[in-house]
Amino acid sequence: MLIYIEGGGYMTITIDEVLKQKGKTRYWLSQKTGITYPNIKRLCDNNTTSIKFTMIDNICTALECTPNDILDVKGR
């Protein structure tokens, strides 16, 4: 599922790519951020229609990355 952006375009979540680069797992990310594993799985599988800014911040802090590293915006 894609997250549609008002005014056109869409966003996909690319957390798995960063996890792979860092040698980390979804389970590790869940433990590190306090976000439940089912929620991490839904995010990584792009099975969500929204994401809170606090979740993005927690994920980026744990992965030592920026939102640009985990969000791919198309069509703008």
DOMIVEX-831735 format. One record per residue (C-alpha): residue in three letters; z, y, x. Coordinates in Angstrom, 3 decimals, decimal comma. Each point is the difference from the previous one (the first is absolute). Layout:
# residues N
{rec "ala"; {Z; Y; X}} ...
This chain:
# residues 76
{rec "met"; {0,000; 0,000; 0,000}} {rec "leu"; {-0,785; 3,483; 1,229}} {rec "ile"; {2,076; 3,117; -0,437}} {rec "tyr"; {-2,280; 2,582; -1,600}} {rec "ile"; {0,372; 3,617; 1,016}} {rec "glu"; {-0,263; 2,741; -2,611}} {rec "gly"; {-3,235; 1,883; 0,529}} {rec "gly"; {-1,837; -3,002; 1,450}} {rec "gly"; {0,403; -2,530; 2,734}} {rec "tyr"; {2,400; -2,832; 0,556}} {rec "met"; {2,539; -1,196; 2,518}} {rec "thr"; {0,668; -3,432; 1,449}} {rec "ile"; {3,115; -0,993; 1,876}} {rec "thr"; {-0,568; -1,441; 3,470}} {rec "ile"; {3,539; -0,975; 1,000}} {rec "asp"; {-1,055; -3,508; 1,089}} {rec "glu"; {-2,280; 1,442; 2,688}} {rec "val"; {2,857; 1,996; 1,549}} {rec "leu"; {2,379; -2,960; -0,285}} {rec "lys"; {-2,502; -2,175; 1,862}} {rec "gln"; {-0,451; 2,620; 2,753}} {rec "lys"; {3,777; 0,210; 0,435}} {rec "gly"; {0,562; -3,766; -0,153}} {rec "lys"; {2,250; 0,333; -3,051}} {rec "thr"; {0,125; -1,775; -3,351}} {rec "arg"; {0,332; 1,106; -3,599}} {rec "tyr"; {3,449; -1,609; -0,042}} {rec "trp"; {1,030; 2,055; 3,053}} {rec "leu"; {-1,229; 3,165; -1,731}} {rec "ser"; {1,964; -0,877; -3,123}} {rec "gln"; {3,182; -0,503; 2,015}} {rec "lys"; {-0,545; 3,147; 2,084}} {rec "thr"; {-0,734; 2,300; -2,956}} {rec "gly"; {2,202; -1,455; -2,732}} {rec "ile"; {-3,071; -0,305; -2,239}} {rec "thr"; {0,007; -3,365; -1,750}} {rec "tyr"; {-2,414; -2,596; 1,290}} {rec "pro"; {-1,793; -0,256; -3,380}} {rec "asn"; {-0,630; 3,768; 0,118}} {rec "ile"; {-1,253; -0,183; 3,599}} {rec "lys"; {-2,298; -2,865; -1,025}} {rec "arg"; {-1,381; 1,989; -2,950}} {rec "leu"; {-0,625; 3,002; 2,255}} {rec "cys"; {-1,676; -2,046; 2,737}} {rec "asp"; {-2,156; -1,853; -2,533}} {rec "asn"; {-0,979; 3,311; -1,679}} {rec "asn"; {1,455; -1,239; -3,284}} {rec "thr"; {1,610; 3,295; -0,954}} {rec "thr"; {-1,155; 3,183; -1,646}} {rec "ser"; {2,488; 2,340; 1,671}} {rec "ile"; {2,270; 0,404; 2,992}} {rec "lys"; {2,966; 2,328; 0,461}} {rec "phe"; {0,036; 2,424; 2,896}} {rec "thr"; {3,401; -1,379; 1,032}} {rec "met"; {-1,554; -3,461; 0,357}} {rec "ile"; {-2,798; 1,408; 2,151}} {rec "asp"; {2,585; 1,787; 2,149}} {rec "asn"; {2,158; -3,133; 0,386}} {rec "ile"; {-3,000; -2,156; 0,904}} {rec "cys"; {-1,359; 2,537; 2,497}} {rec "thr"; {3,420; 0,401; 1,615}} {rec "ala"; {0,383; -3,768; 0,404}} {rec "leu"; {-3,541; -0,418; 1,353}} {rec "glu"; {0,122; 3,188; 2,100}} {rec "cys"; {-3,257; 1,179; -1,531}} {rec "thr"; {-1,348; 2,732; -2,261}} {rec "pro"; {-1,111; -0,239; -3,636}} {rec "asn"; {-3,598; 0,211; 1,257}} {rec "asp"; {0,569; -3,333; 1,750}} {rec "ile"; {0,970; -1,835; -3,203}} {rec "leu"; {-2,039; 1,821; -2,661}} {rec "asp"; {-3,801; -0,019; -0,130}} {rec "val"; {-1,445; 2,665; -2,311}} {rec "lys"; {-3,649; -0,306; -1,068}} {rec "gly"; {-2,373; 2,050; -2,079}} {rec "arg"; {1,361; 3,510; 0,386}} 
